[in-house]
Amino acid sequence: MGGITILLRFSTLKLSMNIDFLIVGQGLAGSLLAWNLLKAGCKVLVIDNCHSGSATRVGAGIVNTVTGPRLAPCWRLEQLLADCRKTYRFIGEELGNTYYREKELVRFFKNDEERQLWKQKRSASGTNRYLGAMRPPGWMPEAVLDPFGSFSPGGSGHLDMKSLVEDLRSIFAYQGCLIKEYLHYENIVPVKSGLRWKTWNVGKVIFCEGHEVRNNPWFQWLPFKLAKGEILDLKIQQSTPFRQILNSGKWLLPLGNNSYRAGSTYCWDPIDTNSTEAGKVEIISGLKTFLKLPFEVTAQRAGIRPTVKDYKPVLGMHPKFTNLGIFNGLGSKGAFMAPFFAHQMANYLHAGEPLEEEVNLLRFA
Ligand SMILES: Cc1cc2nc3c(=O)[nH]c(=O)nc-3n(C[C@H](O)[C@H](O)[C@H](O)COP(=O)(O)OP(=O)(O)OC[C@H]3O[C@@H](n4cnc5c(N)ncnc54)[C@H](O)[C@@H]3O)c2cc1C
């Protein structure tokens, strides 16, 4: 981080008994929401127990603009990607670090049908630059198997989610607006002026708890479809390390110094944060469909993606308990979606700007 001077640019929160917003959870969602609200001059307190299964601390942070078998560009690609680049660059400049990097992603065609589909889509749209250019088979013959060739979707990148939230954690702690503990729901008490949590008078509580939302007594009714995911850390000894993210169902993300992250699995039952042998085997077999090089597994972790039934974020205030709100549902695309919707939620909270209907929690009420 870039030293003490950047800290002074923030409006420092003096320890006060009155706060505008209590933010529960300091994963990507809570961190970016708190950042936006502090920037707007609000009094914010963040509480987080740093759960080891937090998606942000396990997830890879890949921004992949063309996903799924239909080779469709991501939902609201242009708009969300622009905000993603701008926000991470801005925070990086403030904190003196680089969190987001544009990174080429090489997606291998699984078969000839997929390659034909790419051609159709590319020529039908004409201007669809996100489908990139096709590469014939034999891209790096000593290192990868690509019998059907590959393409590189435009606009892909990588967010170092863990460093971002850790640096923001230091900033929040320095400003005295971070409490490192678990929030027990029964400690939120309605009072005449709003809410009380311990000794704090709180205007609104905004829950950014990721998958722990399933324990939240006020928001359990939202249709979350949590998805457990496992990842591996690897070492690959090679003279010319990959610079690109490789993807063929399973992905391989270069982290430097011959270290890589690989993933991931999707599991809907059981939803826990235990690493499994089955998860490891699944990732390794997936890698071997395109990776020729030997590798050593150095670590394995599991986290839980906070996905909602319609795969969109969920924002807004509880229809009955109007001092309680939520910012969640980032699913498997947190790095891509968080900046735009954290901004929207913050503007809603401090400036009363409207939320879009398609992400407002009231769509499920
Ligand atoms: C295996 C895997 C791979 C992934 N890969 C990618 C990827 O490549 N690209 C991408 O964009 N996204 C990826 N994701 C998804 C991404 O990680 C999530 O979308 C994002 O991190 C969700 O952030 P969040 O803040 O909503 O939740 P979380 O990161 O889970 O944060 C919630 C925080 O709230 C805290 N908390 C909860 N309840 C309480 C409480 N009562 N009191 C105090 N603290 C509390 C937790 O400790 C935690 O720190 C992946 C996820 C997984 C699991």
The ligand as a Gaussian input file, in Angstrom:
#p B3LYP/6-31G(d) Opt

LIG

0 1
 C      -14.294000     -21.475000      -5.813000
 C      -14.760000     -20.110000      -6.215000
 C      -14.245000     -19.533000      -7.354000
 C      -14.666000     -18.255000      -7.731000
 N      -14.107000     -17.684000      -8.825000
 C      -14.478000     -16.449000      -9.197000
 C      -13.891000     -15.832000     -10.323000
 O      -12.992000     -16.378000     -10.964000
 N      -14.331000     -14.581000     -10.671000
 C      -15.289000     -13.931000      -9.946000
 O      -15.648000     -12.813000     -10.300000
 N      -15.869000     -14.500000      -8.893000
 C      -15.482000     -15.741000      -8.498000
 N      -16.071000     -16.317000      -7.421000
 C      -17.190000     -15.623000      -6.781000
 C      -16.748000     -14.483000      -5.882000
 O      -15.773000     -14.980000      -5.007000
 C      -17.982000     -13.946000      -5.126000
 O      -18.931000     -13.466000      -6.051000
 C      -17.667000     -12.794000      -4.190000
 O      -16.454000     -12.987000      -3.533000
 C      -18.790000     -12.648000      -3.175000
 O      -18.429000     -11.654000      -2.249000
 P      -19.348000     -11.319000      -0.992000
 O      -18.736000     -10.160000      -0.341000
 O      -20.769000     -11.224000      -1.420000
 O      -19.274000     -12.621000      -0.051000
 P      -18.066000     -13.168000       0.831000
 O      -16.789000     -13.035000       0.139000
 O      -18.463000     -14.539000       1.279000
 O      -18.004000     -12.201000       2.089000
 C      -18.914000     -12.231000       3.138000
 C      -18.196000     -11.749000       4.392000
 O      -19.152000     -11.571000       5.430000
 C      -18.637000     -12.068000       6.627000
 N      -19.804000     -12.367000       7.498000
 C      -20.897000     -13.090000       7.160000
 N      -21.772000     -13.109000       8.183000
 C      -21.228000     -12.344000       9.166000
 C      -21.650000     -11.970000      10.469000
 N      -22.849000     -12.339000      10.970000
 N      -20.840000     -11.202000      11.241000
 C      -19.636000     -10.786000      10.757000
 N      -19.184000     -11.102000       9.508000
 C      -19.972000     -11.872000       8.729000
 C      -17.815000     -13.282000       6.204000
 O      -16.854000     -13.629000       7.176000
 C      -17.181000     -12.774000       4.925000
 O      -15.958000     -12.121000       5.189000
 C      -15.646000     -17.570000      -6.985000
 C      -16.143000     -18.143000      -5.814000
 C      -15.698000     -19.403000      -5.422000
 C      -16.235000     -19.994000      -4.140000

